[in-house]
Amino acid sequence: MASDARLLSLLVEAGALLDRVTGWFFEPRQKTFRLDGRGTPTLELPTPPLQLDEVHIFGATISMHPDDMVIVGAPVEPGFDAPRLTLRRAVFPRGAGNVEASGVWGYTEPDGTPLGRTPLTIRRAAMLLVLRQLPKLTDADSAAARSAWRLLEERTRDQSYRLAARRDAGVVLTGDPEVDELIARYRRPAGLGAA
């Protein structure tokens, strides 16, 4: 049992955790990013663009026509590897904060609308994180309820049992193996230029 205010607070907290551990945010947000040009035709973006309004280099507006620029963004389709802008006939000149891109950003999946929707897997992960924070009616101790998934062995005076070994998703993100397994594929990749 929890009030609507408590559930909303826990959903916001779960969403912030998922944003932090994956490196993305999963709903449309209006933002302007200042980026560093590297003297290459491709510029890696901090999050997938849903709708780019303007791109400026040293304050001058550049064309976003498909003949001039390739935009890899969201809603994310199969084969997505990283968000980026690629100029077809020029390069982003070197400079700190010399490229400004404004529009609507976020990692979403297609649902027939221009902005897409929060991936269903991410929604499920958020719900599981919220459920882990809510004690069950029969649990006297909410700390025990939050960490029940960690139970490997239990003993009483006359009986004992041991559960199967804990399986990890290969990487620990939230500390909850079920949630980590769900969100592992949504982790932000290493930068395009990273070694």
Secondary structure, 3 states (H helix, E strand, C coil): CCCHHHHHHHHHHHHHHHHHHHCCCCCCEEEEEEEEECCECEEECCCCEEEEEEEEECCEECCCCCCCEEEECCCCCCCCCCCEEEECCCCECCEEEEEEEEEEECCCECCCCCCCECCHHHHHHHHHHHHHHCCCCCCCCHHHHHCHHHCCEEECCCCEEECCCCCCCCCCCCCCHHHHHHHHHHCCCCCCCCC
